Amino acid sequence: MRDDDGLGFGGIAAIGGTVLVVIVGVTIIFGSWFTVDQTERGVLLRNGAISEIVQPGLHFKTPWIETVAKIDMQTHTLTVGQDGKNVTPMEAYSADQQPAQLRVSVTYHVAPDKVADLYSRFGGDVQAGVSRIITPHVYERVKDVFGQYSAQRAITDRVKLNVDAGQAIKDSIAYDPVFVIESAQIENIEFS
């Protein structure tokens, strides 16, 4: 049996087979290598299970069986409290019962040795980890520390207030060291 082009059924099957082989070959060639940037770590997954944590550089993987999820290792800042844009105000009371609106910034990064934990618990979503681990402790600990200072002392001894608040936040997440708190600072205090 011949068609109008002069190719038989066997010729069409041969061309289709060649195209399939080329597609599979291209997929294998381009799907067998990957790079991890210096600001990331890679989580190599084999059929969905964590196989290893990959350092920056060029690496190879088995196409169709292994995939790579990249985790951002850069330093980020979480801002909590009243800043005109943030809809979650932080209100605290000083030791002399003065209400205040606070704005706190926390600088953090993912702990390099906890990348697998971050992926296992939060699917590699750093922001989900921050909202579940860091944010609740920022609200709780900063209010506790601020409540130990009078309104006047909170203003005049701001450096000690920042050091105490930062240490309280670090201590509160020490049980779950997925993140490293680099610093915490009370940026603004507005007394009513």
C-alpha positions as CSV (number, residue, x, y, z in Angstrom):
1,M,0.0,0.0,0.0
2,R,1.4,3.4,-1.0
3,D,0.2,6.9,-0.3
4,D,0.5,9.9,-2.6
5,D,4.1,10.8,-1.5
6,G,5.4,7.5,-2.5
7,L,6.1,6.4,1.0
8,G,4.7,3.1,2.2
9,F,3.3,2.3,5.6
10,G,6.8,1.1,6.6
11,G,8.4,4.5,5.6
12,I,5.9,6.5,7.7
13,A,6.5,4.2,10.6
14,A,10.3,4.6,10.2
15,I,10.0,8.4,10.2
16,G,7.8,8.4,13.2
17,G,10.2,6.1,15.0
18,T,13.1,8.3,14.1
19,V,11.2,11.4,15.5
20,L,10.4,9.5,18.7
21,V,14.1,8.5,19.1
22,V,15.2,12.1,18.5
23,I,12.7,13.4,21.1
24,V,13.8,10.8,23.7
25,G,17.4,11.6,23.0
26,V,17.0,15.4,23.4
27,T,15.0,14.8,26.6
28,I,17.8,12.6,28.0
29,I,20.5,15.1,27.0
30,F,18.9,18.2,28.3
31,G,17.2,16.5,31.3
32,S,20.3,14.9,32.7
33,W,22.1,17.9,34.0
34,F,21.2,20.9,36.2
35,T,22.9,23.8,38.0
36,V,22.4,25.1,41.5
37,D,23.3,28.8,42.0
38,Q,25.6,30.0,44.8
39,T,22.6,31.5,46.6
40,E,20.7,28.2,46.6
41,R,20.9,24.6,47.7
42,G,19.2,21.8,45.7
43,V,17.1,19.0,47.0
44,L,17.5,16.0,44.7
45,L,14.3,14.0,44.7
46,R,14.2,10.4,43.4
47,N,10.6,9.4,42.6
48,G,9.5,12.1,45.1
49,A,11.7,11.1,48.0
50,I,14.7,13.2,49.1
51,S,17.8,11.5,47.8
52,E,20.4,14.2,48.8
53,I,21.1,17.9,49.3
54,V,23.1,19.3,46.4
55,Q,25.7,22.1,46.8
56,P,26.1,24.9,44.2
57,G,27.5,23.9,40.8
58,L,26.8,21.7,37.8
59,H,25.3,18.3,38.6
60,F,23.8,15.3,36.8
61,K,20.5,13.4,37.4
62,T,18.6,10.6,35.9
63,P,15.9,12.0,33.6
64,W,12.2,11.2,34.4
65,I,13.3,9.6,37.8
66,E,15.0,12.4,39.6
67,T,14.0,16.1,39.9
68,V,15.5,19.0,41.7
69,A,13.9,21.6,44.0
70,K,15.9,24.7,44.7
71,I,15.9,26.3,48.2
72,D,16.8,30.0,48.5
73,M,19.7,30.5,51.0
74,Q,19.9,34.3,50.9
75,T,19.4,36.6,53.8
76,H,15.8,38.0,54.0
77,T,14.0,40.5,56.2
78,L,10.6,39.9,57.8
79,T,8.9,43.1,58.8
80,V,6.1,42.9,61.4
81,G,3.9,45.7,62.6
82,Q,2.6,49.1,61.6
83,D,4.4,50.5,58.5
84,G,1.5,51.8,56.4
85,K,1.6,48.8,54.2
86,N,1.5,45.9,56.6
87,V,-2.1,45.0,57.7
88,T,-1.0,43.2,60.8
89,P,-0.3,45.7,63.5
90,M,1.7,44.8,66.5
91,E,0.4,46.5,69.7
92,A,2.2,46.1,72.9
93,Y,2.1,47.6,76.4
94,S,5.1,49.0,78.3
95,A,5.7,48.2,81.9
96,D,3.9,51.4,82.9
97,Q,0.8,50.3,80.8
98,Q,1.4,52.7,77.9
99,P,0.0,51.2,74.6
100,A,2.4,51.3,71.6
101,Q,2.4,50.3,68.0
102,L,5.6,48.6,67.1
103,R,7.4,47.8,63.8
104,V,10.0,45.0,64.1
105,S,12.3,43.7,61.4
106,V,13.9,40.3,61.7
107,T,16.8,39.3,59.4
108,Y,17.1,35.5,58.8
109,H,18.3,32.8,56.4
110,V,17.7,29.1,56.1
111,A,20.2,27.0,58.1
112,P,22.4,25.2,55.6
113,D,22.2,21.9,57.5
114,K,18.4,22.0,57.7
115,V,17.5,22.3,54.0
116,A,16.1,18.7,54.0
117,D,13.9,19.5,57.0
118,L,12.6,22.7,55.3
119,Y,11.7,20.8,52.2
120,S,10.1,17.9,54.1
121,R,8.0,20.1,56.3
122,F,7.1,23.0,54.0
123,G,7.6,21.7,50.5
124,G,10.6,24.0,50.0
125,D,8.4,27.1,50.6
126,V,10.6,29.4,52.7
127,Q,7.7,31.9,53.3
128,A,5.5,29.2,54.7
129,G,8.2,28.2,57.1
130,V,8.7,31.8,58.1
131,S,5.0,32.3,58.7
132,R,4.7,29.2,60.9
133,I,8.0,29.3,62.8
134,I,9.3,32.9,63.0
135,T,6.3,35.2,62.8
136,P,4.4,33.9,65.8
137,H,7.5,34.1,68.0
138,V,8.2,37.6,66.9
139,Y,4.8,38.8,68.1
140,E,5.0,36.9,71.4
141,R,8.6,37.6,72.3
142,V,8.8,41.2,71.4
143,K,5.6,41.9,73.4
144,D,7.1,40.1,76.4
145,V,10.4,42.0,76.2
146,F,8.7,45.4,75.5
147,G,6.5,44.8,78.6
148,Q,9.6,44.8,80.8
149,Y,10.5,48.4,79.8
150,S,8.8,51.6,80.8
151,A,7.8,53.9,78.0
152,Q,10.7,56.3,78.8
153,R,13.2,53.5,79.2
154,A,12.1,51.9,75.9
155,I,13.0,55.1,74.1
156,T,16.2,56.0,76.0
157,D,17.6,52.5,76.2
158,R,16.7,51.4,72.6
159,V,19.9,49.5,72.0
160,K,19.4,47.2,75.0
161,L,15.7,46.8,74.0
162,N,16.7,45.6,70.5
163,V,19.4,43.2,71.9
164,D,16.9,41.7,74.4
165,A,14.2,41.4,71.8
166,G,16.6,39.7,69.3
167,Q,17.9,37.3,71.9
168,A,14.4,36.4,73.0
169,I,13.4,35.6,69.4
170,K,16.6,33.5,68.8
171,D,16.0,31.6,72.0
172,S,12.3,30.9,71.2
173,I,13.1,29.2,67.9
174,A,16.2,27.4,69.1
175,Y,14.1,24.2,69.5
176,D,13.4,24.3,65.8
177,P,16.5,25.5,64.1
178,V,15.4,25.5,60.4
179,F,16.2,29.2,60.3
180,V,19.1,31.3,61.6
181,I,18.1,34.6,63.1
182,E,20.8,37.1,62.2
183,S,19.3,40.1,63.9
184,A,16.1,41.7,65.1
185,Q,15.4,45.3,65.5
186,I,12.5,47.4,66.8
187,E,12.4,50.0,64.1
188,N,9.6,52.1,65.3
189,I,7.7,52.7,68.5
190,E,4.6,54.9,68.4
191,F,3.0,55.6,71.8
192,S,-0.7,56.6,71.7
